[in-house]
Amino acid sequence: MSFPTPLQRRSALVVSLAIASLLGACAPIIIGGAAVGSAMVVSDRRTAGAQVEDQAIELKAGSSVGALMGDRAHINITSYNQVVLLTGEVPTEADKAAVEKAVAKTEHVRSVVNDLAVMPSSSLSSRSNDTYITGKVKATFVDASDISVNTIKVVTERGVVFLMGRVTEAEAKRAVDLTRNVGGVQKVVRVFEILTPAEVAAIQHNVPAQAPASAPAASKP
């Protein structure tokens, strides 16, 4: 029996994500959550309950935004540890503010990072390219021996890559450096919750950690 090489595994990841994008690209409101498997729950630094809550936030916020905007906009909604990232395109500044307000009212949302652009909706080819870039970034994390792909959520919009997760400052810098070297990446935006090495160790040993005092804000290095 033959086993896939690391290069084959990287290619499979990138291709599968591109196919998923083509299947879902027609939806104007896109939620960032995915099914939570047992391996992901174990390796993710959120609690299992927080992961489920993030999925619920994405669904509820998506429903609210869909009712508000219909098919007049292209909006991605991604929740990580109850911090919601909004990316995509809306017709007006008023729409941008209205979407943020609707999402902020969603139960359990701690804060909203609003990076919606006021411009026409992106094309199918642009969105497919974004998903391809996301796949390449994740594959780069898989290849790196000093960073775990399951601790960081990657969102790409018009070539801009947003990185979300609960990481140390050293991990955040490493992730940004790796992402900057991926072909097609225009800019990297950090939406990290920074933890100390001691907090990470506590999480890995299943020791309850103190809740963060405030939600992270996006930073653009």
C-alpha positions as CSV (number, residue, x, y, z in Angstrom):
1,M,0.0,0.0,0.0
2,S,1.4,3.4,-0.9
3,F,0.8,6.6,1.2
4,P,0.5,10.2,-0.1
5,T,3.6,12.4,0.1
6,P,3.5,15.7,2.0
7,L,3.2,17.5,-1.4
8,Q,0.3,15.4,-2.4
9,R,-1.4,16.1,0.9
10,R,-0.9,19.9,0.4
11,S,-2.3,19.7,-3.1
12,A,-5.3,17.7,-1.9
13,L,-6.1,20.3,0.8
14,V,-5.8,23.3,-1.6
15,V,-7.9,21.6,-4.3
16,S,-10.7,20.4,-1.9
17,L,-11.1,23.9,-0.5
18,A,-11.3,25.4,-4.0
19,I,-14.0,22.9,-4.9
20,A,-15.9,23.8,-1.7
21,S,-15.8,27.4,-2.7
22,L,-17.2,26.8,-6.1
23,L,-20.1,24.8,-4.6
24,G,-21.0,27.6,-2.1
25,A,-20.0,30.7,-4.0
26,C,-23.5,31.7,-5.0
27,A,-24.7,32.4,-1.4
28,P,-24.6,36.1,-0.6
29,I,-24.1,35.5,3.2
30,I,-21.3,33.0,4.0
31,I,-20.8,31.7,7.6
32,G,-17.3,30.7,8.5
33,G,-18.1,27.8,10.8
34,A,-17.4,24.2,9.9
35,A,-18.5,20.9,11.4
36,V,-16.5,20.3,14.7
37,G,-14.9,16.9,14.7
38,S,-13.4,15.2,17.7
39,A,-9.8,15.8,16.6
40,M,-10.5,19.5,16.0
41,V,-12.1,19.9,19.5
42,V,-9.0,18.4,21.1
43,S,-6.4,20.5,19.3
44,D,-8.4,23.8,19.2
45,R,-7.6,26.1,22.1
46,R,-11.2,27.1,22.5
47,T,-13.3,24.9,24.8
48,A,-15.7,22.5,23.0
49,G,-18.6,24.6,24.3
50,A,-17.0,27.8,22.8
51,Q,-16.6,26.1,19.4
52,V,-20.3,25.1,19.4
53,E,-21.2,28.6,20.5
54,D,-19.2,30.1,17.6
55,Q,-21.1,28.0,15.2
56,A,-24.4,29.1,16.7
57,I,-23.3,32.8,16.5
58,E,-22.5,32.4,12.8
59,L,-25.9,30.8,12.1
60,K,-27.9,33.4,14.1
61,A,-25.9,36.4,12.8
62,G,-26.1,35.0,9.2
63,S,-29.9,34.8,9.5
64,S,-30.1,38.3,10.8
65,V,-27.9,39.7,8.1
66,G,-29.6,37.8,5.4
67,A,-33.0,39.2,6.5
68,L,-31.5,42.7,6.5
69,M,-29.5,42.7,3.3
70,G,-31.0,39.9,1.1
71,D,-28.9,39.5,-2.0
72,R,-27.7,43.1,-2.1
73,A,-24.3,42.2,-0.6
74,H,-21.6,39.6,-0.2
75,I,-20.8,39.1,3.5
76,N,-18.7,36.6,5.3
77,I,-19.4,36.0,9.0
78,T,-16.7,34.3,11.0
79,S,-16.9,33.8,14.8
80,Y,-13.9,32.8,16.9
81,N,-14.3,32.7,20.7
82,Q,-17.3,34.9,20.4
83,V,-15.4,37.6,18.4
84,V,-17.1,38.1,15.0
85,L,-15.1,39.1,11.9
86,L,-17.1,40.6,9.1
87,T,-15.6,40.6,5.6
88,G,-17.0,41.1,2.1
89,E,-18.7,43.9,0.3
90,V,-21.8,46.1,0.9
91,P,-23.3,48.9,-1.2
92,T,-23.1,51.8,1.3
93,E,-21.6,53.0,4.5
94,A,-25.0,52.9,6.1
95,D,-25.3,49.2,5.2
96,K,-21.9,48.5,6.7
97,A,-23.0,50.1,10.0
98,A,-26.4,48.3,9.9
99,V,-24.8,44.9,9.4
100,E,-22.4,45.5,12.3
101,K,-25.2,46.6,14.6
102,A,-27.3,43.5,13.7
103,V,-24.4,41.2,14.4
104,A,-23.4,42.9,17.6
105,K,-27.0,42.2,18.9
106,T,-26.5,38.4,18.4
107,E,-26.5,36.5,21.7
108,H,-23.0,35.8,23.2
109,V,-21.1,38.1,20.8
110,R,-18.3,39.8,22.7
111,S,-17.2,42.2,19.9
112,V,-17.3,42.7,16.2
113,V,-14.4,43.4,13.9
114,N,-16.0,45.1,10.8
115,D,-13.8,44.9,7.7
116,L,-16.6,45.1,5.2
117,A,-15.7,47.1,2.1
118,V,-18.1,49.6,0.5
119,M,-17.9,48.5,-3.1
120,P,-19.6,46.1,-5.6
121,S,-19.7,42.5,-4.6
122,S,-16.6,40.5,-5.6
123,S,-16.7,38.1,-8.6
124,L,-16.9,34.3,-8.5
125,S,-13.3,34.1,-9.7
126,S,-12.1,36.4,-7.0
127,R,-13.8,34.4,-4.3
128,S,-12.4,31.1,-5.7
129,N,-9.0,32.6,-5.7
130,D,-9.4,33.7,-2.1
131,T,-10.3,30.1,-1.1
132,Y,-7.3,28.9,-3.0
133,I,-5.1,31.3,-1.1
134,T,-6.7,30.1,2.2
135,G,-5.8,26.5,1.3
136,K,-2.2,27.5,0.5
137,V,-1.9,29.3,3.8
138,K,-3.3,26.3,5.8
139,A,-1.0,24.0,3.8
140,T,2.0,26.2,4.8
141,F,0.9,25.9,8.5
142,V,0.7,22.1,8.1
143,D,4.3,22.0,6.8
144,A,5.6,24.2,9.6
145,S,6.8,22.1,12.5
146,D,6.4,25.0,15.0
147,I,2.8,26.0,14.5
148,S,-0.5,24.0,14.6
149,V,-3.0,24.6,11.8
150,N,-5.9,23.9,14.2
151,T,-5.1,26.8,16.5
152,I,-5.6,29.4,13.7
153,K,-8.6,30.2,11.6
154,V,-7.8,31.6,8.1
155,V,-10.2,33.9,6.2
156,T,-9.2,35.5,2.9
157,E,-11.0,38.4,1.2
158,R,-9.8,39.9,-2.1
159,G,-6.3,38.7,-1.3
160,V,-6.2,40.0,2.3
161,V,-5.7,37.2,4.8
162,F,-7.2,37.5,8.3
163,L,-5.8,35.3,11.0
164,M,-7.9,34.4,14.1
165,G,-7.0,32.3,17.0
166,R,-5.8,32.1,20.6
167,V,-2.0,32.2,20.3
168,T,1.1,33.4,22.0
169,E,2.8,36.5,20.6
170,A,5.6,34.3,19.2
171,E,3.1,32.1,17.4
172,A,1.3,35.2,16.0
173,K,4.5,36.6,14.6
174,R,5.4,33.2,13.1
175,A,1.9,32.8,11.5
176,V,2.1,36.3,10.0
177,D,5.6,35.7,8.6
178,L,4.5,32.4,7.0
179,T,1.4,33.9,5.5
180,R,3.2,36.9,4.0
181,N,5.3,34.5,2.0
182,V,2.4,32.7,0.4
183,G,1.8,33.7,-3.3
184,G,-1.2,35.9,-3.9
185,V,-1.4,37.3,-0.4
186,Q,-1.8,41.1,-0.5
187,K,-1.9,41.9,3.2
188,V,-2.1,40.1,6.5
189,V,-4.5,41.2,9.3
190,R,-4.2,39.9,12.8
191,V,-7.4,39.2,14.8
192,F,-5.6,37.2,17.5
193,E,-6.3,36.8,21.1
194,I,-2.9,36.8,22.6
195,L,-2.1,34.3,25.4
196,T,0.9,33.8,27.6
197,P,2.9,30.6,27.3
198,A,1.6,29.7,30.8
199,E,-2.0,30.1,29.6
200,V,-1.3,27.9,26.6
201,A,0.2,25.2,28.8
202,A,-2.8,25.4,31.1
203,I,-5.1,24.9,28.1
204,Q,-3.1,21.9,26.9
205,H,-3.3,20.3,30.3
206,N,-7.0,20.9,30.5
207,V,-6.7,23.4,33.4
208,P,-9.4,26.1,33.3
209,A,-7.9,29.5,32.3
210,Q,-9.2,32.9,33.4
211,A,-11.4,34.5,30.8
212,P,-9.8,37.3,28.8
213,A,-10.4,40.8,30.0
214,S,-11.3,42.1,26.6
215,A,-11.9,40.9,23.1
216,P,-9.1,41.3,20.5
217,A,-9.1,44.0,17.9
218,A,-7.8,43.6,14.4
219,S,-4.2,44.8,13.8
220,K,-2.6,45.3,10.4
221,P,1.2,44.8,10.6
